[in-house]
Amino acid sequence: MTSTKAILGVSGSLRQGSTNALLLRAVADRLPSGAVMTVFDGLDDLHHFSPERDADHENGTAVLPAVARWREAIARADAVLISTPEYAFGIPGVLKNALDWAVSTILFDRKPMGVLCASPGFEGGHKAMASLLPTLTALNTHIPEGCSLVISSVRKKMDNEGQVTDAATAEALSRLGAQLVGASE
């Protein structure tokens, strides 16, 4: 009997109804049977990262509750999918902050990771991907073949309800989800 594969979705945008949250939903709707995605809601609850705020095992200081919740979500996941916009040629600070809270752990060590970078611009997403990959390398994540995707002109590929209308994009999202689930087995 095969167990359900748990995929943790992380949107780099805090905006309600963001394109990146909609892309996570689109991937979740296309996951192979036996896999389920839970989207983490709480990046904006994380304090600004500082090593002094992390657990101090010598004096027994507890990890901040929002950080503990973030780390538990990562630990429970068989794989992680990040969908992020491109802000000022990089990733949003809230996403970088969340990833910084995992640096002192081994939670991402060789964990399968999928990455979506989307932008409304014609060239969009590539610079966000370029700024995100070094951080994911530092966390020792594993990005399997076919598990990274840049979507430019993303708003032209979705309708007003957030459904993906571009056939090539829909197929790419399906492939990404299937590859990520396959890598988590």
N, C-alpha and C positions, 0 to 999 in steps of 0.2 A: 504494500500500500504506500502510495506517494503522499508525503505531507505537503501542505500548502506552503508555497513560497511567499514570503513576506517582503514586499518591496516598500522602502521608505521613500516617499516623494518629498522633495524640498524645493519650494519656490523661492528664488532670490528676490522676488518682489513682495512687498507687504500690502500692496494695493488690493482691495477686495475685487474680485473678478478680473485680476490681471491676466494678460495673455499667457504668462508663464504658468499660472495656476490652471488655466484652461488647457494648456498643452499637457500638463500632468494628467488632467482628467481624460484627455484624448488618448494618452498612452494607457492609462488604467482601463479604459473601455475596450482596448484592443489586446490586453494581455492574454496569453494562452490560458486555457483552463488550468486550475491548480495554482494560480498565482493571484495575489491581491495586493493592491497598493493602498497604503495609508499615508496621507499627506500630513507632514508635521506642521502644526500651527503653534508657533511660539517663538520664532526667531526674534521678534521684537521684545520678548520678555527677558532675553539674555542681557546681562550686564555687559558693559564694555570689558573686553578681555584684559586681564592683568594677572601675571603669575601669582601675585600676592592674594588674589581673590580665589585662586584655585585651592583645592584641598591641600592642607599642610599636614602630612601624615605624622610629623614629629610631635606636633602639639594637639592633634586630634581635631582640628578645625574642619567642619563639615563643608562639603561642596554646596554651593548655592542651589536652592531648589530648582530654578529654571534650568540651570546647567545639568543637574542630575537628570531631569526629565529629558533633555536633549540627548544626553549620553545613553540613557536607557533606550530611547527610540532607535538610536544607531545600533546598539547591542542586539536588539530584538530582530533587526532586519537581516534578511539573507542577502540583500543587495540594496543599493541606494541610487536614486535618480534625481539629479539636480536639474532644474529648469530655471535659467536666469536671463534677465535682460542685460543689455550692455549699457552701462552708465559711464559717461565720460571716458570711453575707450577701455573700460574695465568692468569688474563685477561690483554690485552694490556692497557698501560697507557692512550692512547687516549680515550678508552671507559670509563675507570674509571673517567677520567677528565670530560667527557660529563655528566656522571651520577652525579658527584659532583655539576655541575651547576644546577641541579634540586633539590638539597637537601633543599634549602631555600624556595621551592615552595610546592604546594600540587598537582602538575600536574600528578604525578604517583599514587596519593592516590586511592587505590582499583581499579586502572585501570588494566584490564586483560593483563597479560604479558606472552609471550612465550619465552623460552630460548633454543637455540641450541648451544652446544659447540662441536666443531669438531677439530680433530687432525689427522695427518697422522700416528701417532704412534699407536701401538696395545692397549696401556692403555690410550691413549689420550683423553682429554676433561674433565675427572672427576675432576681434580684439578682446571681447569678453572671454572667449575660449582661451586665447593666448595668455590672459592674466590669471585664469582659473587653474590651468594645468600645472604650473609650478607648485601651487599650494597642494593640489591633489597628489603630486609626486612626493612632496614632503610628508604627507600623511600615509604614504605607501599604499595608496589605493590601487586597484586593478581595473583598468578600463579595457574591457574585452573588445576585440575587433567588432566593428559595427555598432558600438555603444556610445558614439559621440555624433552629434548632429548640430549644424548651424543652420538656422532658418532665417533668411533675410526676407524683407518685405512681408513679414508674418501677417500683418493685418489684411493683406490682400488675399491671404490663403485661408481666411476664416470668415464666417458670416457674423451677423450682429448678435447671435445667440452664443457665439464662441465655438461653433462646430467647425471642424476642419473641412473645407470645401475643395481644396486642391488635392487631386488624386495622388500626385507624386509625394506630397507631404504626408498624407494619410498613410500611404504605403511605407514611407521611411519611418514613421512613428511606430507602426506595427512591427517592422523588422527590428527596430531598436528594442522594443519591449520583449520580443521573443528572444533576441540575443542575450539580453540582461537576465531573463529568467533562466535560459539555458546555462549561462555562466555561473548561476548560483546553485547549480545541482552538484 
